[in-house]
Amino acid sequence: MKYSIPHFIIIVAAIGQMFTALIYPYIRHVVFDWYNDIKKLKPLNQEIAKTYGRYIQGLNFSFGLITILLIDELQNGTGLAIALTGLIAAYWTGKVATQFAYYPMYQIPDKLIFKTGEVLMNALFITFAIVFLLLFVNNIIRYIN
């Protein structure tokens, strides 16, 4: 059973991933006051935290860019398509699981814009996970057939 995910859905996911990378510094700085918290750490731990933040930002943007540039290759059922869509699906599925398992215990500022942003960002993360899980499964099906 082969199915095809419409390109516009994949492109929306790609643009959304790049958007999360671009909005990430704002969320860290304005919503979470992250930089003031980081200053409380030892210098090496500050740099490690900043580096991981940049990794996240870079991965989000890279996954989006790869998706836009290689949209057909991500659906062709090759081993590489399986590996890459599986990696991206695992990344976003892990993000969603972490988001709902650990983050509810923390409070974001009680402003409508931040509460709305939280809902919209979670919707994006869930969308990314679903789109790439579907791509991953579709690639496995194509590979087997």
Rosetta constraint file for C-alpha pairs under 8 A:
AtomPair CA 1 CA 141 HARMONIC 7.37 0.50
AtomPair CA 2 CA 138 HARMONIC 6.92 0.50
AtomPair CA 2 CA 141 HARMONIC 6.93 0.50
AtomPair CA 2 CA 142 HARMONIC 6.98 0.50
AtomPair CA 3 CA 138 HARMONIC 6.91 0.50
AtomPair CA 4 CA 138 HARMONIC 7.68 0.50
AtomPair CA 5 CA 9 HARMONIC 7.10 0.50
AtomPair CA 5 CA 10 HARMONIC 7.32 0.50
AtomPair CA 5 CA 134 HARMONIC 7.85 0.50
AtomPair CA 5 CA 135 HARMONIC 7.40 0.50
AtomPair CA 6 CA 10 HARMONIC 6.81 0.50
AtomPair CA 7 CA 11 HARMONIC 6.04 0.50
AtomPair CA 7 CA 71 HARMONIC 7.55 0.50
AtomPair CA 8 CA 12 HARMONIC 6.05 0.50
AtomPair CA 9 CA 13 HARMONIC 6.31 0.50
AtomPair CA 9 CA 131 HARMONIC 7.71 0.50
AtomPair CA 10 CA 14 HARMONIC 6.17 0.50
AtomPair CA 10 CA 67 HARMONIC 7.45 0.50
AtomPair CA 10 CA 68 HARMONIC 7.95 0.50
AtomPair CA 10 CA 71 HARMONIC 7.53 0.50
AtomPair CA 10 CA 131 HARMONIC 6.91 0.50
AtomPair CA 11 CA 15 HARMONIC 6.08 0.50
AtomPair CA 11 CA 67 HARMONIC 7.35 0.50
AtomPair CA 11 CA 68 HARMONIC 6.14 0.50
AtomPair CA 12 CA 16 HARMONIC 5.94 0.50
AtomPair CA 13 CA 17 HARMONIC 6.15 0.50
AtomPair CA 13 CA 64 HARMONIC 7.25 0.50
AtomPair CA 13 CA 124 HARMONIC 7.83 0.50
AtomPair CA 13 CA 127 HARMONIC 7.06 0.50
AtomPair CA 13 CA 128 HARMONIC 5.72 0.50
AtomPair CA 13 CA 131 HARMONIC 7.25 0.50
AtomPair CA 14 CA 18 HARMONIC 6.47 0.50
AtomPair CA 14 CA 63 HARMONIC 7.13 0.50
AtomPair CA 14 CA 64 HARMONIC 3.95 0.50
AtomPair CA 14 CA 65 HARMONIC 6.65 0.50
AtomPair CA 14 CA 67 HARMONIC 5.61 0.50
AtomPair CA 14 CA 68 HARMONIC 5.99 0.50
AtomPair CA 15 CA 19 HARMONIC 6.05 0.50
AtomPair CA 15 CA 64 HARMONIC 6.02 0.50
AtomPair CA 15 CA 65 HARMONIC 8.00 0.50
AtomPair CA 15 CA 68 HARMONIC 7.91 0.50
AtomPair CA 16 CA 20 HARMONIC 6.21 0.50
AtomPair CA 16 CA 64 HARMONIC 7.33 0.50
AtomPair CA 16 CA 124 HARMONIC 6.81 0.50
AtomPair CA 17 CA 21 HARMONIC 6.56 0.50
AtomPair CA 17 CA 60 HARMONIC 5.27 0.50
AtomPair CA 17 CA 61 HARMONIC 5.94 0.50
AtomPair CA 17 CA 63 HARMONIC 6.83 0.50
AtomPair CA 17 CA 64 HARMONIC 4.98 0.50
AtomPair CA 17 CA 128 HARMONIC 7.67 0.50
AtomPair CA 18 CA 22 HARMONIC 6.35 0.50
AtomPair CA 18 CA 60 HARMONIC 6.02 0.50
AtomPair CA 18 CA 61 HARMONIC 4.28 0.50
AtomPair CA 18 CA 62 HARMONIC 7.50 0.50
AtomPair CA 18 CA 63 HARMONIC 7.74 0.50
AtomPair CA 18 CA 64 HARMONIC 5.23 0.50
AtomPair CA 18 CA 65 HARMONIC 7.13 0.50
AtomPair CA 19 CA 23 HARMONIC 6.05 0.50
AtomPair CA 19 CA 61 HARMONIC 7.61 0.50
AtomPair CA 20 CA 24 HARMONIC 5.80 0.50
AtomPair CA 20 CA 57 HARMONIC 7.64 0.50
AtomPair CA 20 CA 60 HARMONIC 6.72 0.50
AtomPair CA 20 CA 61 HARMONIC 7.58 0.50
AtomPair CA 20 CA 121 HARMONIC 7.99 0.50
AtomPair CA 21 CA 25 HARMONIC 7.92 0.50
AtomPair CA 21 CA 56 HARMONIC 7.72 0.50
AtomPair CA 21 CA 57 HARMONIC 4.61 0.50
AtomPair CA 21 CA 58 HARMONIC 6.89 0.50
AtomPair CA 21 CA 60 HARMONIC 5.46 0.50
AtomPair CA 21 CA 61 HARMONIC 5.33 0.50
AtomPair CA 22 CA 57 HARMONIC 7.59 0.50
AtomPair CA 22 CA 61 HARMONIC 7.80 0.50
AtomPair CA 23 CA 27 HARMONIC 6.37 0.50
AtomPair CA 24 CA 28 HARMONIC 6.18 0.50
AtomPair CA 24 CA 57 HARMONIC 6.74 0.50
AtomPair CA 25 CA 29 HARMONIC 6.01 0.50
AtomPair CA 26 CA 30 HARMONIC 5.58 0.50
AtomPair CA 26 CA 31 HARMONIC 7.25 0.50
AtomPair CA 27 CA 31 HARMONIC 4.94 0.50
AtomPair CA 27 CA 32 HARMONIC 6.41 0.50
AtomPair CA 28 CA 32 HARMONIC 5.17 0.50
AtomPair CA 28 CA 33 HARMONIC 6.14 0.50
AtomPair CA 28 CA 34 HARMONIC 5.11 0.50
AtomPair CA 28 CA 35 HARMONIC 7.35 0.50
AtomPair CA 29 CA 33 HARMONIC 4.81 0.50
AtomPair CA 29 CA 34 HARMONIC 5.49 0.50
AtomPair CA 29 CA 35 HARMONIC 6.24 0.50
AtomPair CA 31 CA 108 HARMONIC 6.78 0.50
AtomPair CA 31 CA 109 HARMONIC 6.67 0.50
AtomPair CA 31 CA 114 HARMONIC 7.11 0.50
AtomPair CA 32 CA 108 HARMONIC 6.95 0.50
AtomPair CA 32 CA 109 HARMONIC 7.94 0.50
AtomPair CA 33 CA 37 HARMONIC 6.76 0.50
AtomPair CA 34 CA 38 HARMONIC 6.12 0.50
AtomPair CA 35 CA 39 HARMONIC 6.31 0.50
AtomPair CA 36 CA 40 HARMONIC 7.14 0.50
AtomPair CA 37 CA 41 HARMONIC 7.59 0.50
AtomPair CA 38 CA 46 HARMONIC 5.64 0.50
AtomPair CA 38 CA 49 HARMONIC 7.46 0.50
AtomPair CA 39 CA 46 HARMONIC 6.76 0.50
AtomPair CA 41 CA 45 HARMONIC 5.86 0.50
AtomPair CA 41 CA 46 HARMONIC 5.64 0.50
AtomPair CA 42 CA 46 HARMONIC 6.13 0.50
AtomPair CA 43 CA 47 HARMONIC 6.39 0.50
AtomPair CA 44 CA 48 HARMONIC 6.25 0.50
AtomPair CA 45 CA 49 HARMONIC 6.08 0.50
AtomPair CA 46 CA 50 HARMONIC 6.19 0.50
AtomPair CA 47 CA 51 HARMONIC 5.95 0.50
AtomPair CA 48 CA 52 HARMONIC 6.22 0.50
AtomPair CA 49 CA 53 HARMONIC 6.21 0.50
AtomPair CA 50 CA 54 HARMONIC 6.26 0.50
AtomPair CA 51 CA 55 HARMONIC 6.19 0.50
AtomPair CA 52 CA 56 HARMONIC 6.23 0.50
AtomPair CA 53 CA 57 HARMONIC 6.26 0.50
AtomPair CA 54 CA 58 HARMONIC 5.89 0.50
AtomPair CA 55 CA 59 HARMONIC 5.97 0.50
AtomPair CA 56 CA 60 HARMONIC 6.12 0.50
AtomPair CA 57 CA 61 HARMONIC 6.29 0.50
AtomPair CA 58 CA 62 HARMONIC 5.88 0.50
AtomPair CA 59 CA 63 HARMONIC 5.87 0.50
AtomPair CA 60 CA 64 HARMONIC 6.38 0.50
AtomPair CA 61 CA 65 HARMONIC 6.15 0.50
AtomPair CA 62 CA 66 HARMONIC 5.92 0.50
AtomPair CA 63 CA 67 HARMONIC 6.06 0.50
AtomPair CA 63 CA 88 HARMONIC 7.14 0.50
AtomPair CA 64 CA 68 HARMONIC 6.31 0.50
AtomPair CA 65 CA 69 HARMONIC 6.08 0.50
AtomPair CA 66 CA 70 HARMONIC 5.70 0.50
AtomPair CA 66 CA 71 HARMONIC 7.73 0.50
AtomPair CA 67 CA 71 HARMONIC 5.23 0.50
AtomPair CA 67 CA 74 HARMONIC 7.19 0.50
AtomPair CA 70 CA 74 HARMONIC 6.12 0.50
AtomPair CA 71 CA 75 HARMONIC 6.90 0.50
AtomPair CA 72 CA 76 HARMONIC 6.44 0.50
AtomPair CA 73 CA 81 HARMONIC 6.55 0.50
AtomPair CA 74 CA 81 HARMONIC 4.86 0.50
AtomPair CA 74 CA 82 HARMONIC 7.83 0.50
AtomPair CA 74 CA 84 HARMONIC 7.51 0.50
AtomPair CA 74 CA 85 HARMONIC 6.76 0.50
AtomPair CA 74 CA 135 HARMONIC 7.49 0.50
AtomPair CA 75 CA 81 HARMONIC 6.47 0.50
AtomPair CA 75 CA 135 HARMONIC 6.48 0.50
AtomPair CA 75 CA 138 HARMONIC 7.39 0.50
AtomPair CA 75 CA 139 HARMONIC 6.06 0.50
AtomPair CA 76 CA 81 HARMONIC 6.64 0.50
AtomPair CA 76 CA 139 HARMONIC 6.58 0.50
AtomPair CA 76 CA 142 HARMONIC 7.34 0.50
AtomPair CA 77 CA 81 HARMONIC 5.90 0.50
AtomPair CA 77 CA 82 HARMONIC 6.52 0.50
AtomPair CA 77 CA 138 HARMONIC 7.31 0.50
AtomPair CA 77 CA 139 HARMONIC 4.06 0.50
AtomPair CA 77 CA 140 HARMONIC 6.34 0.50
AtomPair CA 77 CA 141 HARMONIC 7.43 0.50
AtomPair CA 77 CA 142 HARMONIC 4.81 0.50
AtomPair CA 77 CA 143 HARMONIC 4.86 0.50
AtomPair CA 78 CA 82 HARMONIC 6.30 0.50
AtomPair CA 78 CA 139 HARMONIC 7.01 0.50
AtomPair CA 78 CA 142 HARMONIC 7.94 0.50
AtomPair CA 78 CA 143 HARMONIC 6.14 0.50
AtomPair CA 79 CA 83 HARMONIC 6.14 0.50
AtomPair CA 79 CA 143 HARMONIC 7.41 0.50
AtomPair CA 80 CA 84 HARMONIC 6.01 0.50
AtomPair CA 81 CA 85 HARMONIC 5.90 0.50
AtomPair CA 81 CA 136 HARMONIC 7.70 0.50
AtomPair CA 81 CA 139 HARMONIC 6.65 0.50
AtomPair CA 82 CA 86 HARMONIC 5.74 0.50
AtomPair CA 82 CA 136 HARMONIC 5.63 0.50
AtomPair CA 82 CA 139 HARMONIC 5.54 0.50
AtomPair CA 82 CA 140 HARMONIC 6.34 0.50
AtomPair CA 83 CA 87 HARMONIC 6.04 0.50
AtomPair CA 84 CA 88 HARMONIC 6.22 0.50
AtomPair CA 85 CA 89 HARMONIC 5.88 0.50
AtomPair CA 85 CA 132 HARMONIC 5.72 0.50
AtomPair CA 85 CA 133 HARMONIC 7.32 0.50
AtomPair CA 85 CA 135 HARMONIC 6.27 0.50
AtomPair CA 85 CA 136 HARMONIC 5.06 0.50
AtomPair CA 86 CA 90 HARMONIC 5.98 0.50
AtomPair CA 86 CA 132 HARMONIC 7.20 0.50
AtomPair CA 86 CA 133 HARMONIC 7.02 0.50
AtomPair CA 86 CA 136 HARMONIC 5.34 0.50
AtomPair CA 87 CA 91 HARMONIC 6.10 0.50
AtomPair CA 88 CA 92 HARMONIC 6.28 0.50
AtomPair CA 88 CA 129 HARMONIC 7.85 0.50
AtomPair CA 88 CA 132 HARMONIC 6.41 0.50
AtomPair CA 89 CA 93 HARMONIC 5.89 0.50
AtomPair CA 89 CA 128 HARMONIC 7.43 0.50
AtomPair CA 89 CA 129 HARMONIC 5.27 0.50
AtomPair CA 89 CA 130 HARMONIC 7.56 0.50
AtomPair CA 89 CA 131 HARMONIC 7.85 0.50
AtomPair CA 89 CA 132 HARMONIC 4.70 0.50
AtomPair CA 89 CA 133 HARMONIC 5.14 0.50
AtomPair CA 89 CA 136 HARMONIC 7.27 0.50
AtomPair CA 90 CA 94 HARMONIC 5.83 0.50
AtomPair CA 90 CA 129 HARMONIC 7.59 0.50
AtomPair CA 91 CA 95 HARMONIC 6.21 0.50
AtomPair CA 91 CA 129 HARMONIC 7.92 0.50
AtomPair CA 92 CA 96 HARMONIC 6.14 0.50
AtomPair CA 92 CA 125 HARMONIC 6.31 0.50
AtomPair CA 92 CA 126 HARMONIC 7.49 0.50
AtomPair CA 92 CA 128 HARMONIC 6.25 0.50
AtomPair CA 92 CA 129 HARMONIC 4.85 0.50
AtomPair CA 93 CA 97 HARMONIC 6.14 0.50
AtomPair CA 93 CA 126 HARMONIC 7.52 0.50
AtomPair CA 93 CA 129 HARMONIC 5.08 0.50
AtomPair CA 94 CA 98 HARMONIC 6.01 0.50
AtomPair CA 95 CA 99 HARMONIC 5.90 0.50
AtomPair CA 95 CA 125 HARMONIC 7.29 0.50
AtomPair CA 96 CA 100 HARMONIC 6.29 0.50
AtomPair CA 96 CA 122 HARMONIC 7.47 0.50
AtomPair CA 96 CA 125 HARMONIC 6.23 0.50
AtomPair CA 96 CA 126 HARMONIC 6.37 0.50
AtomPair CA 96 CA 129 HARMONIC 7.69 0.50
AtomPair CA 97 CA 101 HARMONIC 5.88 0.50
AtomPair CA 98 CA 102 HARMONIC 5.67 0.50
AtomPair CA 98 CA 103 HARMONIC 7.11 0.50
AtomPair CA 99 CA 103 HARMONIC 5.14 0.50
AtomPair CA 99 CA 104 HARMONIC 7.43 0.50
AtomPair CA 100 CA 104 HARMONIC 6.24 0.50
AtomPair CA 108 CA 114 HARMONIC 7.11 0.50
AtomPair CA 108 CA 115 HARMONIC 7.53 0.50
AtomPair CA 109 CA 114 HARMONIC 6.64 0.50
AtomPair CA 109 CA 115 HARMONIC 7.88 0.50
AtomPair CA 110 CA 114 HARMONIC 7.07 0.50
AtomPair CA 110 CA 115 HARMONIC 6.94 0.50
AtomPair CA 111 CA 115 HARMONIC 6.24 0.50
AtomPair CA 112 CA 116 HARMONIC 5.92 0.50
AtomPair CA 113 CA 117 HARMONIC 5.97 0.50
AtomPair CA 114 CA 118 HARMONIC 6.06 0.50
AtomPair CA 115 CA 119 HARMONIC 6.50 0.50
AtomPair CA 116 CA 120 HARMONIC 6.21 0.50
AtomPair CA 117 CA 121 HARMONIC 5.87 0.50
AtomPair CA 118 CA 122 HARMONIC 6.10 0.50
AtomPair CA 119 CA 123 HARMONIC 6.14 0.50
AtomPair CA 120 CA 124 HARMONIC 6.22 0.50
AtomPair CA 121 CA 125 HARMONIC 6.23 0.50
AtomPair CA 122 CA 126 HARMONIC 6.16 0.50
AtomPair CA 123 CA 127 HARMONIC 6.08 0.50
AtomPair CA 124 CA 128 HARMONIC 6.15 0.50
AtomPair CA 125 CA 129 HARMONIC 6.26 0.50
AtomPair CA 126 CA 130 HARMONIC 6.17 0.50
AtomPair CA 127 CA 131 HARMONIC 6.01 0.50
AtomPair CA 128 CA 132 HARMONIC 6.10 0.50
AtomPair CA 129 CA 133 HARMONIC 5.94 0.50
AtomPair CA 130 CA 134 HARMONIC 6.07 0.50
AtomPair CA 131 CA 135 HARMONIC 6.21 0.50
AtomPair CA 132 CA 136 HARMONIC 5.90 0.50
AtomPair CA 133 CA 137 HARMONIC 6.14 0.50
AtomPair CA 134 CA 138 HARMONIC 5.97 0.50
AtomPair CA 135 CA 139 HARMONIC 6.04 0.50
AtomPair CA 136 CA 140 HARMONIC 6.31 0.50
AtomPair CA 137 CA 141 HARMONIC 6.24 0.50
AtomPair CA 138 CA 142 HARMONIC 6.18 0.50
AtomPair CA 139 CA 143 HARMONIC 5.99 0.50
AtomPair CA 140 CA 144 HARMONIC 6.15 0.50
AtomPair CA 141 CA 145 HARMONIC 6.22 0.50
